[in-house]
Amino acid sequence: MSTVEQLQVVVTEVQNARHQVATVRAQLQELSTTITAVEKHPKGMALHRQLGGVLVEVDNKEELIEELKTTHSTLSEHAERLSEHEAKLIAAYEELKKSLEGES
């Protein structure tokens, strides 16, 4: 595979990684907002969560909050790994770009 082809592949991978990072960060923000809303939800009022196409009443608010926080933590770790992968791809892109410029 030529350097130009390798560069094109890496550019596509960088774009995909950036899209994934943005998507996960949006999910993290949504989860943070949900956690805050559930924590502020008044005691004694019904709280529901969506399971598939059905809303189900939640019996244990604290358990739901803990589950949401665990999901947030897991997703945050995933976002970190994606960001690291993106950084490596950008470094590979820079190296290929320098190599290509050296060939000219």
Secondary structure, 3 states (H helix, E strand, C coil): CCHHHHHHHHHHHHHHHHHHHHHHHHHHHHHHHHHHHHHHCCCCCCCEEEECCEEEECCCHHHHHHHHHHHHHHHHHHHHHHHHHHHHHHHHHHHHHHHHHHHC
